Amino acid sequence: MKNLAEFITSDADGDLIPIKAFKTDEFNAYLEKAPEAEKNLLNIDGFKAGFGKIYLFKNSKGLVTKVYLGLGDEFSANSFGALVKSLPKGEYEIVSNIPKNQLDNVYLFFLLGAYVFDKYKTKTVEDVKLYFPEDVDIKKVLLTAQSVCMGRDLVNTPTNDMGVATLGEFAINLANDLDAKIEIIQGDELLKQNYPLVHAVGRAGADEPRLIILHKAKVGAPKVAIVGKGVVFDTGGLNLKPGSSMGLMKKDMGGSACALAAFRILCGLGLDIDLKCYVPIVENSVSGNSMRPGDIITSRKGISVEIDNTDAEGRLILADALTRASEDGNELIFDFATLTGAARVALGPDLPPFYTKSQKLANEIKSASDKVIDPLWQMPLWDAYIDDFDTQNADMKNSGGGFAGSITAALFLQKFVDAPEWVHFDVYCWNPKDKPARPMGGEIQAVRSVVEVIKNRFSCG
């Protein structure tokens, strides 16, 4: 897609087309006093200032002279994400008063709404520019938008072009771009260095499984870790998924896309942290050497795991990665994973659940989520369900049964974490339909909330 900076203008002296945003009640009040000709036009079109709805006023030459944007019943920064793809070529400015605490959100969502995944097709986006006033933090807004859209590209790219090796190379190139250190543990070296679960899940794939660790070092600073599930495609292994469940499995590396997007933003903000990003990358494939139901594998932490279901593979690679993140002395660990269908059944595609034992941290996440409009929902780590992993043959099995699947998956991961604070996000990383600022396709979830939490804790000032 186009460079997002191309949608921004800082020139206030140009002939800018005004955009006026209305909540529904504000629009109704305005309409009562509007000129008769304008009122007739709006009534004919049926514009009611609904969420994300747009009306273009044109002159006799067919040129747009002003734009009305609907916000719905409440002020919604998301609405501004509908603009780019609805406006003809031109330079625009928002003339409505925007609440100060929503200013950056409005301009961020405008940019997120410009996203188009056009790698495989020709799809033009109009040359639309929006004036960004001086009180918008353009650097931060652009950094966040570019990082989210980078992650969306990773999720949207099909596995034939985003396999294990390609995703690994992307992580390496990102580390180089950010002047970060990088560690790569690959193939049978995973066994030699004791990452048996990562190896077991990925050994049947065409590309060797690997664990890639990015490190933006800062001596003496608090240690923070980001962990992301990188299953580039999930067939289900020998517990093969039905075709209807396999179509979107290119997005099963969405957790790694979230982790890499978060790493990019946090490096760009220059916070007072020693930051590591752990990305286990595998393909859960079917071959003669696939892991089997009934296999017992001793994890990096020393916990033996019986493979009850080869389609519960994401938690296995995360287990070894979380163990390593704990060993490295990280005091705050966040993990992102497209882990369970149960989370979608409970909360749908838009609202990822998160799990943590630290209620203080949970409160920080909820506050950050509201501030940056990045929806999340706290779910309980209900310890009474841990016996769902009981098995006669090993310390635990990898599948918790049919009930509370998202909770039990989080409980499984918790067994491998030894850090003061840890949070697990069960993300979906996909928009099933177009919405303002959230085009259909790959999505990056929970990242902006995590960045806000870390920024609030460790900002340099």
SULHU-V340771 format. One record per residue. N is the residue number from 1. RES is the residue in three letters. SS is DSSP state (helix for helix, strand for strand, loop for the rest). Layout:
# SULHU-V340771
N,RES,SS  N,RES,SS
This chain:
# SULHU-V340771
1,MET,loop  2,LYS,loop  3,ASN,loop  4,LEU,helix  5,ALA,helix  6,GLU,helix  7,PHE,helix  8,ILE,strand  9,THR,strand  10,SER,loop  11,ASP,loop  12,ALA,loop  13,ASP,loop  14,GLY,loop  15,ASP,loop  16,LEU,loop  17,ILE,strand  18,PRO,strand  19,ILE,strand  20,LYS,strand  21,ALA,strand  22,PHE,strand  23,LYS,strand  24,THR,helix  25,ASP,helix  26,GLU,helix  27,PHE,helix  28,ASN,helix  29,ALA,helix  30,TYR,helix  31,LEU,helix  32,GLU,helix  33,LYS,helix  34,ALA,loop  35,PRO,loop  36,GLU,helix  37,ALA,helix  38,GLU,helix  39,LYS,helix  40,ASN,helix  41,LEU,helix  42,LEU,helix  43,ASN,helix  44,ILE,helix  45,ASP,helix  46,GLY,loop  47,PHE,loop  48,LYS,loop  49,ALA,loop  50,GLY,loop  51,PHE,loop  52,GLY,loop  53,LYS,loop  54,ILE,strand  55,TYR,strand  56,LEU,strand  57,PHE,strand  58,LYS,strand  59,ASN,loop  60,SER,loop  61,LYS,loop  62,GLY,loop  63,LEU,loop  64,VAL,strand  65,THR,strand  66,LYS,strand  67,VAL,strand  68,TYR,strand  69,LEU,strand  70,GLY,strand  71,LEU,strand  72,GLY,strand  73,ASP,loop  74,GLU,loop  75,PHE,loop  76,SER,loop  77,ALA,helix  78,ASN,helix  79,SER,helix  80,PHE,helix  81,GLY,helix  82,ALA,helix  83,LEU,loop  84,VAL,helix  85,LYS,helix  86,SER,helix  87,LEU,loop  88,PRO,loop  89,LYS,loop  90,GLY,strand  91,GLU,strand  92,TYR,strand  93,GLU,strand  94,ILE,strand  95,VAL,loop  96,SER,loop  97,ASN,loop  98,ILE,loop  99,PRO,loop  100,LYS,helix  101,ASN,helix  102,GLN,helix  103,LEU,helix  104,ASP,helix  105,ASN,helix  106,VAL,helix  107,TYR,helix  108,LEU,helix  109,PHE,helix  110,PHE,helix  111,LEU,helix  112,LEU,helix  113,GLY,loop  114,ALA,loop  115,TYR,loop  116,VAL,loop  117,PHE,loop  118,ASP,loop  119,LYS,loop  120,TYR,loop  121,LYS,loop  122,THR,loop  123,LYS,loop  124,THR,loop  125,VAL,loop  126,GLU,loop  127,ASP,loop  128,VAL,strand  129,LYS,strand  130,LEU,strand  131,TYR,strand  132,PHE,loop  133,PRO,loop  134,GLU,loop  135,ASP,loop  136,VAL,loop  137,ASP,loop  138,ILE,helix  139,LYS,helix  140,LYS,helix  141,VAL,helix  142,LEU,helix  143,LEU,helix  144,THR,helix  145,ALA,helix  146,GLN,helix  147,SER,helix  148,VAL,helix  149,CYS,helix  150,MET,helix  151,GLY,helix  152,ARG,helix  153,ASP,helix  154,LEU,helix  155,VAL,helix  156,ASN,helix  157,THR,loop  158,PRO,loop  159,THR,loop  160,ASN,loop  161,ASP,loop  162,MET,loop  163,GLY,loop  164,VAL,helix  165,ALA,helix  166,THR,helix  167,LEU,helix  168,GLY,helix  169,GLU,helix  170,PHE,helix  171,ALA,helix  172,ILE,helix  173,ASN,helix  174,LEU,helix  175,ALA,helix  176,ASN,helix  177,ASP,helix  178,LEU,loop  179,ASP,loop  180,ALA,loop  181,LYS,strand  182,ILE,strand  183,GLU,strand  184,ILE,strand  185,ILE,strand  186,GLN,strand  187,GLY,loop  188,ASP,loop  189,GLU,helix  190,LEU,helix  191,LEU,helix  192,LYS,helix  193,GLN,loop  194,ASN,loop  195,TYR,loop  196,PRO,helix  197,LEU,helix  198,VAL,helix  199,HIS,helix  200,ALA,helix  201,VAL,helix  202,GLY,helix  203,ARG,loop  204,ALA,loop  205,GLY,loop  206,ALA,loop  207,ASP,loop  208,GLU,loop  209,PRO,loop  210,ARG,strand  211,LEU,strand  212,ILE,strand  213,ILE,strand  214,LEU,strand  215,HIS,strand  216,LYS,strand  217,ALA,loop  218,LYS,loop  219,VAL,loop  220,GLY,loop  221,ALA,loop  222,PRO,strand  223,LYS,strand  224,VAL,strand  225,ALA,strand  226,ILE,strand  227,VAL,strand  228,GLY,strand  229,LYS,strand  230,GLY,strand  231,VAL,strand  232,VAL,strand  233,PHE,strand  234,ASP,strand  235,THR,loop  236,GLY,loop  237,GLY,loop  238,LEU,loop  239,ASN,loop  240,LEU,loop  241,LYS,loop  242,PRO,loop  243,GLY,helix  244,SER,helix  245,SER,helix  246,MET,helix  247,GLY,loop  248,LEU,loop  249,MET,helix  250,LYS,helix  251,LYS,helix  252,ASP,helix  253,MET,helix  254,GLY,helix  255,GLY,helix  256,SER,helix  257,ALA,helix  258,CYS,helix  259,ALA,helix  260,LEU,helix  261,ALA,helix  262,ALA,helix  263,PHE,helix  264,ARG,helix  265,ILE,helix  266,LEU,helix  267,CYS,helix  268,GLY,helix  269,LEU,helix  270,GLY,loop  271,LEU,loop  272,ASP,loop  273,ILE,strand  274,ASP,strand  275,LEU,strand  276,LYS,strand  277,CYS,strand  278,TYR,strand  279,VAL,strand  280,PRO,strand  281,ILE,strand  282,VAL,strand  283,GLU,strand  284,ASN,strand  285,SER,loop  286,VAL,loop  287,SER,loop  288,GLY,loop  289,ASN,loop  290,SER,loop  291,MET,loop  292,ARG,loop  293,PRO,loop  294,GLY,loop  295,ASP,loop  296,ILE,strand  297,ILE,strand  298,THR,strand  299,SER,loop  300,ARG,loop  301,LYS,loop  302,GLY,loop  303,ILE,loop  304,SER,strand  305,VAL,strand  306,GLU,strand  307,ILE,loop  308,ASP,loop  309,ASN,loop  310,THR,loop  311,ASP,loop  312,ALA,loop  313,GLU,loop  314,GLY,helix  315,ARG,helix  316,LEU,helix  317,ILE,helix  318,LEU,helix  319,ALA,helix  320,ASP,helix  321,ALA,helix  322,LEU,helix  323,THR,helix  324,ARG,helix  325,ALA,helix  326,SER,helix  327,GLU,helix  328,ASP,loop  329,GLY,loop  330,ASN,loop  331,GLU,loop  332,LEU,strand  333,ILE,strand  334,PHE,strand  335,ASP,strand  336,PHE,strand  337,ALA,strand  338,THR,loop  339,LEU,loop  340,THR,loop  341,GLY,helix  342,ALA,helix  343,ALA,helix  344,ARG,helix  345,VAL,helix  346,ALA,helix  347,LEU,helix  348,GLY,loop  349,PRO,loop  350,ASP,loop  351,LEU,loop  352,PRO,strand  353,PRO,strand  354,PHE,strand  355,TYR,strand  356,THR,loop  357,LYS,loop  358,SER,loop  359,GLN,helix  360,LYS,helix  361,LEU,helix  362,ALA,helix  363,ASN,helix  364,GLU,helix  365,ILE,helix  366,LYS,helix  367,SER,helix  368,ALA,helix  369,SER,helix  370,ASP,helix  371,LYS,helix  372,VAL,helix  373,ILE,loop  374,ASP,loop  375,PRO,loop  376,LEU,strand  377,TRP,strand  378,GLN,strand  379,MET,loop  380,PRO,loop  381,LEU,loop  382,TRP,loop  383,ASP,helix  384,ALA,helix  385,TYR,helix  386,ILE,helix  387,ASP,helix  388,ASP,helix  389,PHE,helix  390,ASP,loop  391,THR,loop  392,GLN,loop  393,ASN,loop  394,ALA,loop  395,ASP,loop  396,MET,strand  397,LYS,strand  398,ASN,loop  399,SER,loop  400,GLY,loop  401,GLY,loop  402,GLY,loop  403,PHE,loop  404,ALA,loop  405,GLY,helix  406,SER,helix  407,ILE,helix  408,THR,helix  409,ALA,helix  410,ALA,helix  411,LEU,helix  412,PHE,helix  413,LEU,helix  414,GLN,helix  415,LYS,loop  416,PHE,loop  417,VAL,loop  418,ASP,loop  419,ALA,loop  420,PRO,loop  421,GLU,strand  422,TRP,strand  423,VAL,strand  424,HIS,strand  425,PHE,strand  426,ASP,strand  427,VAL,loop  428,TYR,loop  429,CYS,loop  430,TRP,strand  431,ASN,strand  432,PRO,loop  433,LYS,loop  434,ASP,loop  435,LYS,strand  436,PRO,loop  437,ALA,loop  438,ARG,strand  439,PRO,loop  440,MET,loop  441,GLY,strand  442,GLY,strand  443,GLU,loop  444,ILE,loop  445,GLN,loop  446,ALA,loop  447,VAL,helix  448,ARG,helix  449,SER,helix  450,VAL,helix  451,VAL,helix  452,GLU,helix  453,VAL,helix  454,ILE,helix  455,LYS,helix  456,ASN,helix  457,ARG,helix  458,PHE,helix  459,SER,loop  460,CYS,loop  461,GLY,loop
